[in-house]
Amino acid sequence: MHPKHIAIIGAPLDLGSGRRGVDMGPSAVRVANLNGRLLALGYAVEDLGNVPVIQRESQAEMHSRAKYLPQIAETCTLVAEMVDRALGAGTFPLILGGDHSIAVGTVSGASRHFHRRGERLGLIWIDAHTDMNTPESSPSGNVHGMPLACCIGQGPEELTGIFGYSPKVDPANVALVGIRSVDGQERDIVQHSGVHAFTMRDIDERGMGSVFEEAIRVAGAGTAGIHISLDMDAVDPREAPGVGTPVQGGITYREAHLAMEMAGDTGRLVSMEVVEVNPVIDDANRTAILAVELVMSAMGKRIL
């Protein structure tokens, strides 16, 4: 299905977010017994620890349109190099965030692994937000609202240009699932980007099974494998209260598991990340526990 050796990489970055606390996300997910659950599922697990991240209080924002951009680019480059090495060693990189800006690093690393072989990466982005702002369109300047745009080549060169080429993924192979919060100027960017966006209305009308089947087709068309980028705020706050930017009306508990089960069933997952777990505003680590459960579903755990 996928490599039986998983490399866990923590990226406790919170510089891209306006709300503090997601830097503790990797610890919260580990406390929820991620490593032990993966071992029980039959995987060999190597925890590579956390990439070093600069403390917010020690740095100035500098770029008001893309706050902490140099520091975020430095962390994303470290993540990208680790992901590339993990894939090259035949392991499955599982990245724990941190805010969603780390996805620039994860996707860059996975993309590079296939790019040097003349192959493409597919991407399924599960999120309440489209994360396709640019510094010019962003109302906040928070980079965690920009990573998908960077992955398809739109945004600051510090992020789009990691490893010297852009885009990291073809927009035609990008599926957005669970969208329900889009900024004003960002809406136009999404509509003209070429990515395939499935909103909560699509899920309401068609059901998660139909939507995610199409998302898999989009990400899998002509690609060597699929990366899953799971922002826990895609799940409704009633199930996942401890997230960086909660939005009402999200994916249900079972819809989230169904999506992960279907992704795992493809046998085409090559890497995955889980981001925006914020234990500061969580309830008894519920969100991190759910994150671990969803990873288990993606990695092959089934009811029967």
Buried (B, 14 or more C-beta within 10 A) or exposed (E): EBBBBBBBBBBBBBBBBBBEBBBBBBBBBBBBBBBEBBEEBEBEBBBBEBBEBBEBEEEEEEBEBBBBBBBBBBBBBBBBBBBBBBBEEEBBBBBBBBBBBBBBBBBBBBBBBBBEEEEBBBBBBBBBBBBBBBBEBBEBBBBBBBBBBBBBBBBBEBBBBBBEEBBBBBBBBBBBBBBBBBBEEBBEBBEEBEBBBBBBEBBEEBEBEEBBEBBBEBBBEEBBBBBBBBBBBBBBBEBBBBBBBBBEEBBBBEBBBBBBBBBBBBEBBBBBBBBBBBBEBBEEBBBBBBBBBBBBBBBBBEEE
